[in-house]
Amino acid sequence: MSLLARTYNIFSFLGYYADTFLTYLIDSIIFLLAAAIAIILTIYFFRKYMARVQLRIGPNRVGKFGTLQLIADALKLMGKESILPKERDDFPYKVAPILVFAGLMVAFSLLPFGSFFWVGNVVISNSEVGIILLFAVLAIMPIGEMLAGISSHNKYALTGALRSVAKDISFEVPMMISVLAIVVMASARTPSSLTIGSVVSTEILPYGILQPLGLFVFYIAMIARASYTPFDMGESESELVSGYSTEYSGMRFGLFYVGMFGSILLGSFIISLFYLGGYNGPYEWNLGLIYLLIKTVIVVVISFTVWLSMPRIRIDKFVNLGWKYLFPISVFNLVLAGFLTLYLGW
């Protein structure tokens, strides 16, 4: 039984419409709070991990081991004056960070997180075209970045937005071809191969073992989407001040900041689901969520290590990487997936 079904049973005495409304409202609130806490913990872990790698201490003053530092930072951002550029395009300027944050939260809500003891299957949405819907929602976030860069009327922000466009065009195609290879292999075992949960259920062996090239391409593409070093072309702090978010302050800047770390966490969840077996494991009917979290944390640590150990690459080499290398590799991986499916029975 899923979390939605249990909540529905609790309010069943109210009638169908009231029951359905309260079920989705309460579960959505719980989910949003859990996602926000997870992103906060990710940021805290990054700051402590970065400090340890760089032989520093990191947050250590506010709360035990600095655990309350991020809450203090959030309160500071909310209390800061929001300085608006005089020449801005008002509506797109204000809606841009909301688009980034909203796209991130909706994408989280489309993921299945496995089962967890009495709670059951932790899932908010189980669409029959969940994979298509997931990447359609992810496409909303770059729109917010582009609106932010263009509407700010700042040369640094505009350059950052143009770089973001080049990044998205260069890496979206290889990423989607890699996902298509997974759908091809899953379709041999389940008719609903566009459902994320169905894809995970077909992973007798993790697709990362069957498709190492697909895992490599998808992981590089997710780094590019999250826009952290070495692929932080949209921000490039040492070159473009802060890229498309240069003219933002206060909580609006905070939404962009949270969006970046949320993208890292979201990408780690997606890689774990598609390539590392997701919530599959021994006694998964009780511990699926725990298995997924363990795999996700491992991917997050790898991502942070890449962030802290590699320099930013040049924009032309960055675009060439997507079109000249990742694209051919993803096409070859798709052909290989078709061969494994048709002739080897995977």
N, C-alpha and C positions, 0 to 999 in steps of 0.2 A: 504494500500500500504506500502511496506517495504522501508527501507532506500536505499537498493540496487536498487529497481525499480525506485525510484525518481532520483537517480544519473544517472541511465541508460537513463532515459528520457532526462536529461539535455544534454548528449553527443550523443544522437541518430543520429544527423545530420552527424556524422563522419563515419557512417557505422558500421556494426556488430562487426568486429574484434577490431577496434580501440576503439569503445564504450565499449565493454566488458572489454578490458584491462584497460582502464582508470577508469572504474567503480570500479573494484576490487582493483586497485592500490590506488586510492584516499580513498576509504572506509577503506582499510587495514591500511593506514597511520593514518587516523583519529582514528581508533579503537586502534592502538598501542599507540598513544599519550594518549588517554583516559584511557587505561589500566595502562600505566606508571604513570599518574597523580593519579589514584585511589590508586595504591600501595604506592606512596609517601605520600598521605594523610593518608593511613592506618598506615604507620610507624610513622608519626607525631602524630597521635591520640594515638598510643600505648605509645609513649614516654611521652606524657602529662598525659595519664591515669595512667601509671605506677608511675610517679612522684606524682600524687595526692593520689594514694593508699598508697605510701610509705612516705607521708607527705613531699614531696620535691616540687620544682618548675618546673623542667624540662626545655626544651629549651625556653629561654626568652630573648636572647641577639640579635640575628641576625634577623632583621625584627620584625614587630609587633607581640607580643606573641610568638616570635621564629619561625614564619611561614617560614622564609627563611633559617632556620638552616639546613634542609635536602638538600637544593640546595647547600649550602656551603659544606656539607659533601660529596655530590656527586662530586663536583669539586675537593675536596681534594683527593678522591679516584682515580679520573681520572688522577690527577697530580702526584700521588705517583709512585715511582719506583716499577716495578714488579720484585720481587726477585724470581729467579727460582732455585729449588733444583738441585744440581749437579748430583745426581744419578737418576733423574726423567726419566720416559718414555715420551719423548717429546710430541708426537702427542696426546695420550689419556689425558695427563696432561692438555694440552691447550684446548682440545675440551670438557672436562667434564663440566665446568661452562656454556659453550654455550648450551650444551644439556639440562641442567636444565632450563635455561632461555627460550630457544626456545620451550621446551615442555610446559612450563607454558603459554606462549603467544598463542600457537596454541590451547591449551585447552580453554582459554578464548574466542577465536574466534568461538568456536563451541556452545557457550551458546546463547540461545535466551533471550533478555533482556526486551521484552514487547514493548508496543507502547508508544510514547511520542509526543502528539499533532501533528503538521504538519509533523514532521519527519517520523512518521509512525512506523512500527515494526523495532526495532533496532536489526538486526541479520545479521551476515556475512555469515554463512553457515547454511543450513537447510537439512542436510543429512538424508536419509531414515533410516540409521543405526547410528544415531547421538550418542546414548548412548554407543554402542560398540566402536565407533570411539573415543569418549571422554575418556573412560578408557584405551583404547589402547595408546592414546597420553600421558595420565598420567603415563603410565608405562615407558615412556622414561626418566623421571626425576630421578628415582632411579638408572638407568644405569649410568647417569652422576655422581651421588654420589659414586657409586662403582668404576668407572674409576678414580675418584679423589683420593680415598683412596688407591687403588692398585698402581697407577702410581707414587705416591709421594715417594714411598720407605721410608716411615716413619712408625714406629711401632704404633704411636698414630693414624695416618690416616688410617692404615690398620685395626686396631681394630674397629675404627668408621665405616669403610665400612662393616666389618663383622656384626656388630650390626645392621646396616641399612638393610642388607640382611635378618637377622633374623626378624626384624621388618616388612619388606614388606611381607615376606612369611606368617607370623603369622596373619596379619590383612587384606591382600588382599582378602583372601577367604571369611571371614565373610562379608566384605563390598560388594563383588560382589553378594553373596547370598541375601543380603538385597535389592540390586538393582533389582535382579531377581524377588523378591516378588512384587515390584512395577510394573514391566513389566507384571506380571501375572494378577494383578488387572486392569491395564490399557487396557490389551488386550481384556477384556470383553466389552469395550466401544469404542475402536478404532482399526482398523486393522493395523495402523502404530504405534504400541506401542513401537517401538524402536526409534522413533523420540522424542526428548526432548520436543519440543513444543506440540506434541500430548499428551504426558503424563501430562503436566501441564494443558492442556485443559480438561482432564478427572477428575480433582480434584474438584468435587462438594463439598466434604469435603476434607481438606488437608490430605494427606496420613500420616502425623504425628499423626493425631487423630485416623485413622484407623489402623495404624501400629506403635504404640509407641515403641515396641521392636525393630522394624527395624530402627526407628529414633535413638534410643539409640546406637545400634550397629554401624550404619553408622557414627554417630557423633564421637564416640570413635575411629573408624578406620580413620576418617579424621584427628583427632588430631595426631594419630600415623604417618600418611602420612606427615603432615606438620612439624613433628619433633620438637615440642615445649613442654616445661614442662607440665605434668610429663613424657612425652614419648620422650624426646630428646636423644634417645639412640645413634644416629649417631654422635652427637656433644659432649655431656657430658663435658661441659667446665671445671668443677671442677675435672674431672678425666682424660680426654683425650686432654687437651689443647683446641682444637676446633674440634676434630674428623677428619673426612675426609677432612676438609678444613684447616687443621693446616698449611700446607705448601703453602697456597695461600696468596697473598697480592695484593694491588692495586685494579684495577677494576675487576679482576677475583674473588677476595674475595667478592667484591660488588655484583656480579651476584648471588653468593650463598646466600648472605644476603637478597637481593631482592627476591630471589626464595622462601625463607622461609615465608616472609610476604605475598608474592603473593599467596603461597599455602593456607595460612589462609583465605585470601580474596576469592580465588577460591572455597575452600571448603565451605565457608559460602554461596556463590552464589548457589552452587550445592544443599546444604541442603535446602535453601529457595525454589529452583525450585522443588525439588523432594518431600519435606515433608511439606512445609509451604504454599503451594498454589501458589508459584512463583509470577507472575505478575498479578494474579487474584485479583479482588476487585471491588468496586463500580466505575462505569465509567472507566473501565479498557481500553477502546479504546483510552483514552487520557492519563491516568495516570499509565499505567502498569509498566513503568520503575521506577516511584516513589515508588510504592508499593513494588517492588522487592528490591530497595535500602533500604527502611525502614526495611524490614525483614532481609536483609543481615547485616545491621549495628547492629541490635539486636544480631544476632548470633556472629558477630565479638566481641561485648562487652562481651558476655558470654565466648567466647574463651580466650580473654585477662584476664578475671577474673580467669578462670581455670589456666592459665599460671602463674599468679602472686600469687596464693594462695595454690598451691599444690607442694609437694616435688617430686623429681625424684624417680621412683620406681626401684627396682633391675631388672637386665636384665632377670633373670630366671622367676621372677614373671610376668614380662612384657610379655614374650613369653607364659607362662601358661595362662595369661588372654585371649590371642587370641584363643588358641586351646581348652582350657578346659571350657571356659565360653562363649565367644562371638560366637564361631562356633556353639555350640548346640543351643544357643538362636536364631541365624540367621536361622538355619534349622527349628526350631519350628515356627518362624515367617513366613517362606515360606509356611509351611503346613497350618498355620492359614490363610494366604492370599489366598491359594487355596480353603479353606473351605468357606471363605467369598465370593469368586467369584462364586463358583459353586452352593452353597446352599442358600446364602442370596441375590444373585443378585447384588452385588456391582460392 
